[in-house]
């Protein structure tokens, strides 16, 4: 992913720095992350370069860390 010189992320970066929102007119909507939907804007190579995917890549690991934190709270 390229943020410089009209790269894929350049418009998102410009919109975010100006409005604290990466979305702008004519761009693919980057959803705000929340725990209930866990939606991510995903950049791929190929014919459909941008899609929305679910953040399930590390669900088991996060559950383990959450459970360990409940058992051994950080003081």
ABEGO torsion letter per residue (X at the ends): XBABGGBAAAAAAAAAAAAGBABBBGBBBBBBBBAAAGBBBBBBBEABABBBBBBAAAAAAAAAAAAAAAABBBX
